[in-house]
Amino acid sequence: MRLSISHETTYHYEDQVRASIQYLRLTPHDSERQHVLSWQLDLPRPVRAQLDPFGNILHVLTLDEPHEAIIIGARGQVDIDELREAEHESQSAFPFLRCTRLTEPDDALRAFAEKQCHQRRDRSALIDLMHALNQYMTYSPGATAVDTCAAQAFAGRAGVCQDHTHAFLACARSLGIPARYVSGYLYTEDSEHLASHAWAEAWLDDAWYSFDVTNQLARPERHLKLAVGLDYLDACPVRGMRRGGGHEQMHAKVFVAPTLQVSAQ
């Protein structure tokens, strides 16, 4: 499947911002299951690409002059291998056993993981866990905030894709399975869910397997990966800091659609 993506994020500030810095993980890279045909960022100024510790493509946008708004755009086309279920990497998976503040399991999450998986540590066990979390935690925009941790969202039995993913990571790591947060895009005909999405990957049999709790998908047929990390803070597409500005308003427009592939004659 060939996907076309257009993503624009606009920040408006109540007062003038004296200076700001934005960490952008908005550029996908080639892998076993995705091939980037074209991609470009539309930024207020040119920025050089670099790799972060997780191998993500990172751009750091620094604005030293006063400004009242920032517009960040990303667009391109990527081919997705719909049949590939897992991805292999040379980097060690063991760092993804480490929990963070957002993914630290409490007693309730540990008990939930044990109840669903028992002694099993295979893909079928994690698929059962994925379905169980989806049933237990209702998809409910506005029920949580960006700093809500897995234990809080699980206790409230509601959240969005970020919370579903954090809860899955907490459970998987409590079972001794390396797991990581993935940010990216999802093509879906269901308008209830945003095209900008998050899901989990777990390390099983020397490969990374996807688990999309929100959509109950264990095969990433329509998922385009941007970045990975221990949690949302490591992998979110846009994360920044600023001096001044007062109240902030953020608006994101994301468009993901399949593109017709023309065969050569």
N, C-alpha and C positions, 0 to 999 in steps of 0.2 A: 504494500500500500504506500502510495506517495502522498504525503501530507504537506499542505501549505499552511504556514503560520504567520499571523500578524498580531503583535502584542505591543500595546502602548500603555505606559504608566505615566500619569500626570500628578504632580504634587503642587498644590497651591497653599501658600502660607498667609496667615493673617497679617503678619508684619514682615519686614524685609529680613531675609536670612543673611547674616554677615559672611558665613562660610559653611560649606557642607562637603561631605565625602560620601559616595555611594559605592558599595561593593556589589558588582553585577555578575551574577552567574546566569547569564541569559543566552549563552552560546553552546549548542550541543556539539559533541565530537563523534567521530566515526567509531563504531564498535562492531561486534559480530552481528548485531541485529538492527543497526541503523547506519545509513550512509547519508552524509550531509551533501546535498547537491549545490545549495547556495545558502548563504546566511550573511546578514549584515545588521549592525547596530546603528541606530540613528540617535546620536548624542549631541549635547551642546558643544562638545569639543572632541578632537581625536584622542583616543585612549589606546594604549598598547596592551595586548593580551599577555597573560601570564598563567601559570598553573598553580593552583593552591595545593595544600598537602594531600588532598584526596584525589588529585588528578583532574579536578574540574577546571574549565577555562574561566578565568577570572579577569574582569576589567575593573579598575578602580578609577572612578570619576571624581575628580577634585575640583570644586569651584571656590576660588578664593575671593571673588568679587561679590558684592551684594546682589541678591536675586530674590524674586518673589514667587517663582515657579520653576519647576524642572519637568521637562518632557523626555522620557526614555522610551525608545522604540526598538523593536527587534522583529525581523521578518526573514523568511526563507522557505526552502523546500527540503524535505528529508524523506528518503525511502526507508520504509520499515519492513523487516522480514517478519511476516505474520506467522510463519511456521516455527520459528526458533523459540524454544521454551526457556533456554538458559544461556548465560554468557560466562565466558572464561576470562580471567584476568591474571596477570603475573603478580600483582600486589597482594600482600598477605591480608587475609580476612580477619585475623585475630584482633586488630584494633577495634573492630566493630562488636566486640564483646563488652566493651566499656559502656557503662550507663552514664547519662548526664542528668542534670536537674530536670529536664523535660521528659526523660525516659526512665527515671528510677522507678523500679517496681516496688509497690508496697505489698503487704501481706495479701490483700484482696487480689491483686494482679497475679501474684505467684500462685495462689490457690486456684485461680481461674485457669491459668496455663496448665497446671498439673491435672486439673479435672478434665480438660479437653484432650490432652496429649498422653497422660499417664507416663509410661516408659518409652513411648514412641518418639523418635527424633528424626522422622523422615518427612517427605513432602506431603504425604497424605495427612499426617498429623497437623502440619501447619495449615493445610487447606481447611481442616476441621476447625482449627483455631480461628482462621480468617472468618469463616461463616458464623461462628459463635459470637465473635466480637461484633460483627455486623448486626446480629439479632439483639445483642445486649445494649449496644450504644446506638441510639437513634441519630440519623443524620439530621442535624438541626442547626442551620446557620444562625449565628448570634448567641448560641448557648455558651460559647467559650471565647477566649481572647487569644492573641498570638503567644502570650506567656503562660497559658494554662498548661500544666504538666499532665502526663499520662494518668497519674493516680487521681487527680482532680476530675478530669473528664470521665474517667471510668466510674468514679463514685457518683457523678451526676448523670451517668448513663446517656449522655448526649454529646455531640460535637460535630466537627466537619472532617474532611479527609486528613488534615494535619493531626487531629486528635486520634482518629482511627489508626493512623500510621504509628504515632508515638506509643499507643497502647500495645500494638502488635510488636513493636521493637522491645518494649519492656518485658512482654511475655516471652518472646523468643530468647532474649539474652538471659532471662532467669532460668531457662532450660539449658543454657550452655551453647546456644546456637548463635553464631555471628549474624547480625542483621543490621541493615542500614536504611536510612531515610533517602528517598528519591523525590526530587522535584522535576516537573516537566509539564507536558501537555497531553491531553486525552481527547481523541475524537469520539464524540458520542452524539447521538440524535436526541438524547434526553436533555432538555433545556434546564432541568432542575439543577444540574451540576455545572460548575464553571469549567471551561476548557483548560484553565490553569489548574494543575492537579498535583497530588502527592500520593505516593504509595511506598511499599516496603520491598526490600530484597533480602533474602536469607541465603546463607552459604550452606549448601548441601551437596554432597558428592563432588566436591571440588569445582562447583559452579554457583553462580548467583541465579536464584529463582525469584520471580516477582509474585507479590501478594497484594492485590488492591482490595483492601477491606471494604471501602466505601461501595465499590461496584461488584464485589464478590468475584473478582477475576484473578485466576492464577496463571493466565497466559497473557503477556503484554502485546496483544495483537494491534492495538490502536494507541499505544503509549509511546511518546517521544521523550526520551530522557535528557534533561538539562544538566543536573548535578546530583551528587550524592554526599552524605555526611552522617555524623552520629545522630543528628536531629535537625529540626527545622532551621535552626540558626546557622548551621554549616552549609545548608543546601538551598535556602530560599533564593529566588531569582534576584530580588532587590533588597538590600539591607543598608541602612545609612545612619549617619550622625550629622548634626548641624549645630550651629551657634546662632541663637535668636530665631525669629520667625513666628513665635507664638503658636496659635492653633494651626494644625495641619489638616488639609483635606487631600485624600488620595483617591484617584479614580483610575481603574484599569479596564482596558478593552482588549479582549482576547478573542481571536478568530482562528479556528482550526477546521480545515476542510480537506477532504480527499481531492486529489488532482488526477485528471485523466492522463494515463500514460500511453503515449503514442508509439506503437511498434514500428521498427524500421521495415521498409518494403524491400 
